[in-house]
């Protein structure tokens, strides 16, 4: 983590103007991307090492090792195609709405465009709720038995 922080600081220094190229705010974004990438790599290495040790520890018997190792399979943690499609379509719709909003604000001036702003926010909210709905259908949440509310009423 110290190395990640040092890389972030170095990237900020290099891209924010002190290192010769003045990227401004874009340099800060790139520095955050570098930091995020390094932390992701660090976490991935930790997770892979953890599951490799779990596999070795449980290799003597039981199905726990197989289940632990299967959680690293890409198909188990990648989003479903429906989710990816919903986000892609949602992004397209929101981007078109943003273009309409920008045109309306430019036509009406900086003080105008309240209605188009409200429409753009509403489009974003509807698209967001639609994406959540697709995720719930594509990957329904299964609660542990201890969270079963129907059995809670019979115990009271």
C-alpha positions in Angstrom: 0.0 0.0 0.0 2.9 2.3 0.6 4.1 1.6 -2.9 0.6 2.4 -4.2 0.6 5.7 -2.3 4.1 6.6 -3.6 3.1 5.7 -7.2 0.0 8.0 -6.8 2.1 10.9 -5.5 4.7 10.4 -8.2 2.0 10.3 -10.9 0.3 13.4 -9.5 3.7 15.2 -9.4 4.5 14.2 -13.0 1.2 15.0 -14.5 0.0 18.0 -12.6 2.6 20.4 -13.9 5.7 19.9 -11.7 7.2 17.1 -13.9 7.1 19.0 -17.2 3.7 18.2 -18.6 0.7 20.2 -17.3 -2.3 17.9 -17.6 -4.2 19.7 -14.8 -7.3 17.9 -13.5 -6.8 15.1 -16.1 -3.5 14.3 -14.5 -5.2 13.8 -11.2 -7.7 11.4 -12.8 -4.9 9.4 -14.5 -3.0 9.3 -11.1 -6.2 7.9 -9.5 -6.4 5.3 -12.3 -2.8 4.3 -11.7 -3.4 4.0 -8.0 -6.6 2.0 -8.5 -4.9 -0.4 -10.9 -2.1 -1.0 -8.5 -4.5 -1.7 -5.6 -6.5 -4.0 -7.8 -3.4 -6.0 -8.7 -2.3 -6.1 -5.1 -5.8 -7.4 -4.0 -5.9 -9.9 -6.9 -2.5 -11.3 -5.8 -3.7 -11.6 -2.2 -6.9 -13.3 -3.2 -5.1 -15.8 -5.5 -2.6 -16.6 -2.7 -5.4 -17.0 -0.2 -7.3 -19.5 -2.3 -4.2 -21.3 -3.3 -3.4 -21.8 0.5 -7.0 -22.8 1.1 -6.8 -25.4 -1.7 -3.6 -26.9 -0.2 -5.0 -26.9 3.3 -8.2 -28.6 2.2 -6.7 -30.9 -0.4 -6.8 -33.8 2.1 -10.6 -34.2 1.9 -13.9 -32.5 1.8 -15.4 -30.4 -1.0 -14.5 -27.1 0.6 -11.4 -26.6 -1.5 -13.3 -27.2 -4.8 -15.9 -24.6 -3.8 -13.3 -22.1 -2.7 -11.4 -22.4 -5.9 -14.5 -22.3 -8.1 -15.2 -18.8 -6.7 -12.2 -17.6 -8.7 -13.8 -18.7 -12.0 -14.6 -15.7 -14.2 -18.1 -16.9 -14.9 -18.9 -16.7 -11.2 -17.9 -13.0 -10.6 -18.4 -11.5 -14.0 -21.7 -9.7 -14.6 -24.4 -11.5 -16.6 -24.8 -10.6 -20.2 -28.2 -9.1 -19.4 -26.6 -6.8 -16.9 -23.8 -5.7 -19.2 -26.4 -5.1 -22.0 -28.6 -3.1 -19.6 -25.7 -0.9 -18.6 -24.5 -0.4 -22.2 -28.0 0.5 -23.4 -28.5 2.7 -20.3 -25.3 4.5 -21.0 -26.3 5.2 -24.6 -29.7 6.5 -23.5 -28.2 8.8 -20.9 -25.6 10.1 -23.3 -28.3 11.0 -25.8 -30.3 12.7 -23.0 -27.1 14.6 -22.1 -26.7 15.9 -25.7 -30.4 17.0 -25.7 -29.8 18.7 -22.4 -26.7 20.5 -23.6 -28.5 21.8 -26.7 -31.4 23.0 -24.6 -29.2 24.9 -22.2 -27.2 26.5 -25.1 -30.4 27.5 -26.8 -32.0 29.0 -23.6 -28.8 30.4 -22.1 -27.1 29.7 -18.8 -30.1 30.6 -16.7 -32.6 28.5 -18.7 -33.2 24.9 -19.3 -34.6 23.9 -15.9 -37.2 21.7 -17.5 -34.6 19.9 -19.7 -32.4 19.5 -16.6 -35.3 17.8 -14.7 -35.9 15.6 -17.7 -32.2 14.6 -18.0 -32.1 13.8 -14.2 -35.4 11.8 -14.6 -33.9 9.8 -17.5 -30.9 9.0 -15.4 -33.0 7.9 -12.5 -35.3 5.7 -14.7 -32.2 4.1 -16.5 -30.6 3.5 -13.1 -33.7 1.8 -11.7 -34.0 -0.2 -14.9 -30.4 -1.4 -14.5 -31.0 -2.5 -10.9 -34.2 -4.3 -12.0 -32.3 -6.2 -14.7 -29.6 -7.1 -12.2 -32.2 -8.4 -9.8 -33.8 -10.6 -12.5 -30.5 -11.8 -13.9 -28.9 -12.6 -10.5 -31.5 -12.8 -7.8 -30.4 -12.3 -4.3 -30.5 -15.4 -2.1 -30.6 -14.7 1.6 -29.2 -17.2 4.1 -31.8 -19.2 6.1 -31.3 -17.0 9.1 -32.8 -14.1 7.2 -36.0 -15.9 6.3 -38.8 -13.5 7.4 -41.6 -16.0 7.1 -40.2 -18.2 9.8 -39.6 -15.2 12.0 -43.3 -14.5 12.4 -44.0 -18.1 13.5 -41.3 -17.9 16.2 -42.8 -14.7 17.8 
